[in-house]
Amino acid sequence: MSDRIIRLAFEDLPDALQDVFRARVERLGYLGEFFRAMSHAPETMGGFHTITESLKKVLPDNFTEIVSLSLSSRMGNRYEQFQNERLSRKLGFSDAWILEAMTPNVGPDSVFSAEEKAVQKFAIKVMENKGQGVEAELDAVIDAAGVEQTVGIMWLIGRTVTHGMISNTLKLDPPVASLFED
């Protein structure tokens, strides 16, 4: 982890950013290291948070967690993956569902709906192919989720990949353990 990017304390954030994160800090009891590092660019950090929160209004929880878990696990972003494992369980998703979000199951024992499979396949292919050659998957997710949610999924893919690149660059340690580590 780079010690050249000082981790800001909540109290050191600009007032406007403190207002943005106050509810999160009160709920969790801490300000995550990602936010503490990246708040050196407060307006951009606020914008990133706005994207994250606005997607909650566009996408159902299952689509959000599928994209987040599928991509964070592939990118090795344990910081985001472990938090989303816990959030998924809190939202009522089974451990089998959470594990399938991280490792696609195309067999008959899959717990995903056809729509969920389309979202997962699209998100993974967009990331792996850098958005190229994904026309069939794009059409499938539009058929499954509609245009508004498909656009939200694309924003979420970008947000998740951005988070992963930053977290991996800074070698951020996850604030919580995986549900599946012994």
C-alpha positions in Angstrom: 0.0 0.0 0.0 1.4 3.4 -0.9 1.9 5.6 2.0 2.4 8.6 -0.2 -1.3 9.1 -0.5 -2.3 10.1 3.0 -5.5 8.6 4.2 -7.7 11.5 5.3 -9.7 11.3 8.5 -13.4 12.0 8.2 -12.9 15.3 10.2 -10.3 16.4 7.6 -12.8 16.2 4.6 -14.4 19.3 3.3 -17.7 20.0 5.0 -19.7 19.2 1.9 -18.0 15.8 1.6 -18.5 15.1 5.3 -22.2 15.7 4.7 -22.2 13.2 1.8 -20.5 10.5 3.9 -22.0 11.2 7.3 -24.8 8.6 7.1 -22.4 6.0 5.8 -19.9 6.6 8.6 -22.7 6.5 11.2 -24.0 3.2 9.8 -20.7 1.5 9.4 -18.7 3.2 12.2 -15.9 4.1 9.9 -15.0 5.8 6.7 -13.5 3.2 4.3 -10.0 3.5 3.1 -11.1 3.9 -0.5 -12.9 7.1 0.5 -10.1 8.3 2.8 -7.6 8.0 0.0 -9.6 9.3 -2.9 -11.1 12.3 -1.1 -8.0 14.3 -2.0 -10.1 15.1 -5.1 -13.3 15.9 -3.1 -15.5 17.0 -6.0 -14.6 13.9 -8.0 -15.1 11.7 -5.0 -18.5 13.3 -4.4 -19.4 12.6 -8.1 -18.3 9.0 -7.7 -20.6 8.7 -4.7 -23.4 10.3 -6.6 -23.1 7.7 -9.4 -23.1 4.9 -6.9 -26.2 6.2 -5.1 -28.1 7.1 -8.3 -27.6 3.5 -9.7 -29.5 2.2 -6.6 -32.6 4.0 -8.0 -32.2 2.5 -11.5 -31.2 -1.1 -10.8 -32.7 -3.8 -8.7 -30.4 -5.2 -6.0 -29.9 -8.5 -7.7 -28.4 -6.8 -10.9 -26.3 -4.5 -8.8 -24.8 -7.3 -6.7 -24.3 -9.6 -9.8 -22.2 -6.9 -11.5 -20.3 -5.9 -8.4 -19.5 -9.5 -7.3 -18.8 -10.8 -10.8 -16.4 -8.0 -11.7 -14.7 -7.3 -8.3 -13.9 -11.0 -7.9 -12.4 -11.2 -11.4 -10.3 -8.1 -10.8 -9.0 -9.3 -7.5 -10.6 -6.3 -5.8 -11.1 -8.0 -2.4 -11.9 -4.6 -0.8 -15.2 -4.4 -2.8 -15.8 -8.1 -3.2 -15.9 -8.9 0.5 -18.2 -5.9 1.3 -20.6 -7.0 -1.5 -20.6 -10.6 -0.3 -21.9 -9.3 3.1 -24.3 -6.8 1.5 -25.7 -9.5 -0.7 -26.4 -11.7 2.3 -27.9 -8.8 4.2 -30.2 -8.2 1.2 -31.4 -11.8 1.5 -29.4 -13.6 -1.2 -28.4 -17.1 -0.4 -24.7 -18.2 -0.2 -25.3 -20.3 -3.4 -26.5 -17.1 -5.2 -23.5 -15.1 -3.9 -21.1 -17.8 -5.0 -22.7 -18.0 -8.5 -22.3 -14.3 -8.8 -18.6 -14.8 -8.5 -18.4 -18.0 -10.5 -21.0 -18.3 -13.3 -22.9 -21.6 -13.4 -24.4 -22.5 -16.7 -25.5 -25.9 -15.5 -29.0 -27.1 -14.5 -28.4 -26.4 -10.9 -27.9 -22.6 -11.5 -29.8 -20.4 -9.0 -29.9 -17.4 -11.4 -32.9 -16.5 -13.5 -32.4 -16.1 -17.2 -32.3 -12.3 -16.7 -29.6 -12.5 -14.1 -27.5 -14.8 -16.3 -27.8 -12.2 -19.2 -26.7 -9.4 -16.9 -23.8 -11.4 -15.6 -22.6 -12.6 -19.0 -22.8 -9.0 -20.4 -20.9 -7.5 -17.5 -18.1 -10.0 -17.6 -17.8 -9.9 -21.4 -17.8 -6.0 -21.4 -15.0 -6.0 -18.9 -12.9 -8.8 -20.4 -13.3 -7.5 -24.0 -13.0 -3.9 -23.0 -16.4 -3.3 -24.5 -15.6 -4.7 -27.9 -17.6 -7.5 -29.6 -20.4 -7.5 -27.0 -23.3 -6.8 -29.4 -25.1 -10.2 -28.8 -24.8 -9.8 -25.0 -26.0 -6.2 -25.2 -29.0 -7.2 -27.1 -29.7 -10.0 -24.6 -29.5 -7.7 -21.6 -31.7 -5.1 -23.3 -34.3 -7.9 -24.0 -34.0 -9.1 -20.3 -33.8 -5.7 -18.5 -34.9 -2.9 -20.9 -33.0 0.1 -22.1 -32.9 2.1 -18.8 -31.6 -0.7 -16.7 -29.1 -1.7 -19.4 -27.7 1.8 -19.4 -27.5 1.6 -15.6 -25.7 -1.7 -15.9 -23.1 -0.1 -18.2 -22.6 2.7 -15.7 -22.2 0.2 -13.0 -19.6 -1.8 -15.0 -17.6 1.4 -15.4 -18.0 2.3 -11.7 -17.0 -1.2 -10.6 -13.9 -1.4 -12.9 -12.8 2.1 -11.8 -13.1 1.1 -8.1 -11.2 -2.1 -8.8 -8.3 -0.3 -10.6 -8.0 2.2 -7.8 -8.3 -0.3 -5.0 -5.7 -2.6 -6.7 -3.3 0.3 -7.4 -3.5 1.4 -3.7 -3.4 -2.3 -2.5 -6.3 -1.6 -0.2 -7.0 -4.1 2.4 -10.6 -5.2 2.7 -12.3 -3.7 5.8 -14.2 -7.0 6.4 -13.4 -10.7 5.8 -14.8 -12.8 3.1 -17.9 -14.8 4.0 -16.2 -17.8 2.3 -12.7 -17.8 3.7 -11.8 -20.2 6.5 
